[in-house]
Each structure stands twice: as C-alpha cells, then as structure tokens.
C-alpha cells in the first residue's frame, strides 16, 4: 500500500469513526488534468456531525501518518467542509448540500467506490 492509499484508508477510517454516511472514494488517477488523485466524499446529518467527522479525519491522519491537511475550509457553517491533503481532497457534506453539488455525478468518469455505512 503506497502513501496515498494509506492516507485514503486513514481518512475513511476517520469518517467511519464518527458514523459518516454515503462514503464514496473517487479515483481520479486515470483522468488527465485533475487537481488531486482522489476525492473522498461523505455526509453527516448535522453541522455538528460534519464538524466531528472533519475533526476525526484530522486526528486519524495526524496520529497514523503524521500528516495534516494543507487547508480546511467550510467549518464556519459546516454545510460543506473541504480538507486538502494535496493528493486527496475530502468533502464532507450536509445531505442537502450533498444532493445539490452531486460531486459523484460530476466526476462520473472516475472509478467510484462506495463504502457501506457503519451503524
């Protein structure tokens, strides 16, 4: 498992730790001119859960891999939080923002992997 794959695993574990739903890993490695190698998309049911997921992802990547996001944006209203890890960008949505922006459809030419929801 390379460093980027380890990062993807740590991020998804951090999301699942806080019961993030509808986790999709969009593999962009075979698409030209993308800003990163992977998008990881998920949703939380409330602004506080979106914030908790972002905190969990940050903590999991820091503890396991000693990496932090370059930037995290959207925590103020926590409708859509984006965390930039250079090769991986994490998108954490509230349901209505997730439906509106529909990033999975936007990147439909990527290889999409849906992870089962943890209960």
Backbone bond lengths (Angstrom), bond angles and torsions (degrees), N, CA, C in turn:
res aa  C-N    CA-C-N  psi(-1)  N-CA   C-N-CA  omega(-1)  CA-C   N-CA-C  phi
1 X - - - 1.474 - - 1.534 108.15 -
2 X 1.331 117.39 123.49 1.459 119.92 -179.76 1.540 110.95 -79.97
3 X 1.325 116.10 175.94 1.474 120.50 -175.65 1.519 112.43 -60.75
4 X 1.328 116.96 -40.73 1.462 119.95 -178.83 1.524 110.20 -66.92
5 X 1.323 117.90 -40.62 1.470 121.16 177.43 1.527 110.87 -65.04
6 X 1.335 117.24 -37.44 1.469 120.88 175.91 1.527 110.26 -63.24
7 X 1.331 115.64 -39.35 1.461 120.73 178.26 1.530 110.47 -64.36
8 X 1.330 116.86 -45.18 1.466 120.89 177.88 1.527 109.89 -57.80
9 X 1.325 117.38 -44.42 1.474 121.66 -179.96 1.526 110.80 -63.27
10 X 1.325 117.37 -45.56 1.473 120.65 -179.94 1.530 110.47 -62.56
11 X 1.322 117.41 -41.09 1.465 121.38 -179.91 1.525 110.33 -64.31
12 X 1.338 116.92 -47.81 1.470 118.68 -178.94 1.525 111.21 -65.43
13 X 1.323 117.46 -35.44 1.469 119.74 175.51 1.523 110.70 -63.53
14 X 1.332 116.87 -40.69 1.463 120.93 177.97 1.521 111.81 -63.33
15 X 1.333 116.43 -38.85 1.472 120.93 177.54 1.523 109.94 -65.29
16 X 1.324 116.45 -47.63 1.464 120.65 -178.17 1.520 112.25 -65.54
17 X 1.322 116.54 -30.03 1.468 121.01 178.08 1.532 111.38 -57.56
18 X 1.326 116.02 -34.33 1.475 121.11 -179.20 1.530 111.72 -105.96
19 X 1.337 116.21 21.29 1.472 122.39 174.22 1.523 113.80 62.10
20 X 1.340 117.13 34.46 1.455 120.51 172.83 1.520 109.57 -61.71
21 X 1.309 116.94 145.31 1.469 122.59 -174.92 1.522 111.13 -112.88
22 X 1.333 114.82 164.74 1.469 123.56 175.08 1.529 112.31 49.20
23 X 1.330 115.33 50.67 1.466 120.49 -179.32 1.529 109.04 -75.45
24 X 1.324 114.98 125.46 1.464 121.71 176.86 1.525 108.02 -126.89
25 X 1.332 114.76 130.93 1.455 120.53 173.30 1.528 106.63 -103.79
26 X 1.322 116.38 117.44 1.462 121.90 178.15 1.528 107.85 -100.46
27 X 1.323 115.84 111.02 1.463 122.16 178.90 1.530 108.03 -85.69
28 X 1.327 116.15 110.82 1.461 122.20 -176.69 1.519 112.20 -102.17
29 X 1.329 117.21 9.47 1.467 120.07 -172.15 1.525 113.30 -64.95
30 X 1.321 118.35 -24.63 1.469 120.19 -179.74 1.520 113.02 -99.94
31 X 1.321 116.53 15.10 1.462 121.37 178.93 1.526 107.87 -112.01
32 X 1.308 116.57 130.01 1.464 121.31 -178.54 1.531 111.39 -71.11
33 X 1.329 115.07 148.82 1.469 123.33 171.02 1.523 114.35 58.90
34 X 1.322 117.07 41.20 1.465 119.40 174.68 1.526 109.27 -96.46
35 X 1.317 115.88 159.39 1.463 120.14 -176.80 1.520 112.94 -82.15
36 X 1.335 116.97 -12.44 1.458 120.78 -179.57 1.526 108.57 -156.82
37 X 1.331 116.06 179.09 1.462 120.62 179.86 1.533 112.17 -90.92
38 X 1.335 116.44 -31.87 1.463 120.91 -177.55 1.519 110.91 -140.32
39 X 1.320 115.73 142.69 1.458 123.35 162.57 1.524 105.89 -106.49
40 X 1.302 116.46 137.69 1.461 120.70 169.75 1.520 105.74 -119.08
41 X 1.317 115.53 121.92 1.461 122.49 -173.03 1.525 108.33 -119.21
42 X 1.328 116.31 135.72 1.462 119.85 176.16 1.519 108.97 -154.59
43 X 1.314 115.70 177.37 1.465 119.00 176.24 1.511 111.04 -139.13
44 X 1.333 113.46 153.09 1.454 123.48 171.67 1.513 107.64 -118.64
45 X 1.313 117.15 159.81 1.466 121.07 -174.26 1.519 114.66 -86.99
46 X 1.324 117.50 -12.26 1.467 120.96 -178.39 1.526 108.31 -149.85
47 X 1.345 117.03 160.59 1.472 118.55 176.39 1.532 112.48 -56.06
48 X 1.327 117.39 -37.35 1.468 119.11 -179.68 1.530 111.05 -67.85
49 X 1.345 117.85 -35.38 1.459 119.26 176.95 1.526 110.60 -70.98
50 X 1.321 118.30 -39.67 1.470 121.22 176.56 1.525 109.31 -58.05
51 X 1.315 117.20 -44.99 1.461 121.67 178.86 1.526 111.30 -64.34
52 X 1.340 116.97 -41.57 1.467 121.08 178.99 1.527 111.17 -63.84
53 X 1.337 116.96 -38.79 1.470 120.68 177.62 1.525 109.42 -63.44
54 X 1.329 117.34 -45.96 1.471 121.04 178.99 1.530 110.53 -59.60
55 X 1.327 116.95 -43.61 1.470 120.93 178.38 1.527 111.20 -62.46
56 X 1.333 116.50 -41.48 1.460 121.44 -179.69 1.527 111.44 -65.71
57 X 1.331 116.57 -42.71 1.468 120.51 177.23 1.524 109.74 -60.86
58 X 1.320 116.63 -46.44 1.463 121.87 -179.97 1.531 110.58 -58.86
59 X 1.323 116.15 -47.12 1.465 121.30 -177.91 1.537 111.50 -66.70
60 X 1.331 116.96 -42.79 1.464 120.63 -178.36 1.524 111.31 -65.05
61 X 1.322 117.92 -44.24 1.471 120.23 -179.63 1.526 111.08 -68.86
62 X 1.320 116.24 -35.67 1.471 119.83 179.58 1.530 110.80 -67.64
63 X 1.337 116.88 -45.68 1.468 120.54 -177.66 1.531 112.42 -69.48
64 X 1.334 116.88 -44.35 1.466 120.25 -175.28 1.513 113.64 -78.94
65 X 1.329 115.99 -42.63 1.463 119.71 -169.09 1.528 113.57 -119.52
66 X 1.338 116.10 -2.93 1.468 121.54 -179.62 1.525 111.81 58.95
67 X 1.333 116.14 38.81 1.461 121.18 175.85 1.524 109.92 -124.93
68 X 1.320 114.43 149.67 1.466 121.86 176.36 1.524 107.46 -126.58
69 X 1.329 116.68 156.27 1.460 117.52 176.12 1.525 110.48 -66.06
70 X 1.321 115.50 147.39 1.464 120.71 175.28 1.521 108.79 -62.92
71 X 1.323 114.84 -41.72 1.458 120.38 178.20 1.522 109.24 -151.34
72 X 1.306 115.06 152.21 1.463 122.56 172.93 1.510 106.50 -129.61
73 X 1.324 116.39 127.76 1.457 120.80 -177.07 1.529 109.83 -127.33
74 X 1.325 116.11 145.13 1.458 121.15 173.87 1.507 115.40 102.80
75 X 1.317 118.03 2.15 1.466 119.61 -177.89 1.528 113.05 -67.92
76 X 1.315 117.24 -23.14 1.465 120.28 -176.71 1.529 111.63 -58.78
77 X 1.339 117.75 -49.90 1.465 118.70 178.75 1.522 112.08 -106.23
78 X 1.337 117.53 -11.87 1.468 124.03 173.79 1.525 113.36 52.44
79 X 1.339 116.51 38.43 1.467 120.54 171.05 1.524 109.86 -91.29
80 X 1.329 115.35 -35.94 1.463 122.22 177.44 1.522 106.29 -146.89
81 X 1.312 117.01 109.79 1.455 121.84 177.33 1.527 107.69 -104.61
82 X 1.329 116.39 129.51 1.461 121.96 176.19 1.526 107.93 -115.07
83 X 1.334 115.34 131.50 1.462 122.23 179.14 1.532 107.08 -121.13
84 X 1.331 116.59 122.08 1.462 122.04 -175.37 1.523 110.44 -102.41
85 X 1.334 115.07 111.10 1.465 121.84 175.57 1.534 110.58 -106.18
86 X 1.314 118.48 28.11 1.465 127.19 -178.19 1.526 111.73 68.60
87 X 1.338 118.56 -73.25 1.465 121.32 -179.35 1.522 112.63 -80.53
88 X 1.338 116.48 -17.94 1.462 122.00 -178.58 1.521 108.81 -132.42
89 X 1.325 116.12 131.09 1.463 120.32 173.96 1.524 107.80 -116.96
90 X 1.324 115.18 128.24 1.460 122.41 -178.14 1.525 108.11 -101.26
91 X 1.328 116.08 132.44 1.464 122.64 176.60 1.523 107.91 -119.79
92 X 1.319 116.11 120.24 1.463 121.49 179.39 1.525 107.07 -118.48
93 X 1.324 116.18 116.91 1.461 122.26 -172.50 1.518 112.62 -114.32
94 X 1.332 115.28 153.61 1.456 121.09 157.63 1.527 106.91 -77.48
95 X 1.343 119.38 154.74 1.471 120.54 -175.73 1.525 114.74 -52.58
96 X 1.343 118.62 -44.98 1.464 119.92 -176.77 1.528 112.01 -66.79
97 X 1.332 117.95 -37.11 1.468 121.24 177.23 1.530 109.66 -70.57
98 X 1.325 116.62 -38.60 1.464 121.53 177.92 1.528 110.00 -59.78
99 X 1.323 116.97 -46.57 1.470 121.23 178.56 1.528 111.18 -64.34
100 X 1.327 116.70 -41.02 1.461 120.93 -176.38 1.536 111.91 -66.31
101 X 1.332 116.76 -49.00 1.464 120.18 -175.06 1.525 112.90 -81.84
102 X 1.326 117.61 -30.02 1.467 123.24 171.85 1.530 112.60 44.12
103 X 1.339 116.33 55.04 1.464 120.79 -176.87 1.523 112.69 -60.78
104 X 1.324 117.33 -31.54 1.464 119.62 179.62 1.534 110.44 -59.82
105 X 1.331 116.52 -40.36 1.467 120.65 178.99 1.534 110.58 -70.56
106 X 1.319 116.10 -38.03 1.463 121.42 179.49 1.528 111.18 -60.98
107 X 1.331 116.11 -36.39 1.464 121.50 -179.06 1.525 110.09 -107.06
108 X 1.314 117.08 39.19 1.468 121.71 -176.42 1.523 112.81 -62.23
109 X 1.337 117.99 -22.25 1.460 119.82 178.23 1.527 112.57 -80.76
110 X 1.326 117.25 -4.92 1.463 121.76 174.24 1.527 109.20 -80.70
111 X 1.330 115.59 159.71 1.466 119.41 172.80 1.532 106.67 -80.11
112 X 1.331 116.92 116.50 1.464 121.95 -176.18 1.523 110.26 -103.79
113 X 1.324 115.68 131.02 1.457 122.11 176.19 1.518 108.14 -119.17
114 X 1.333 116.71 119.81 1.472 121.91 178.80 1.525 107.83 -95.11
115 X 1.335 116.92 127.13 1.463 120.64 176.07 1.528 108.25 -94.33
116 X 1.332 117.12 144.62 1.465 118.89 178.46 1.525 111.25 -67.94
117 X 1.334 115.46 146.33 1.465 119.90 176.24 1.514 110.02 -68.19
118 X 1.313 116.30 140.57 1.464 122.07 176.09 1.519 107.32 -92.19
119 X 1.311 116.98 136.30 1.468 119.40 178.36 1.501 111.82 -115.11
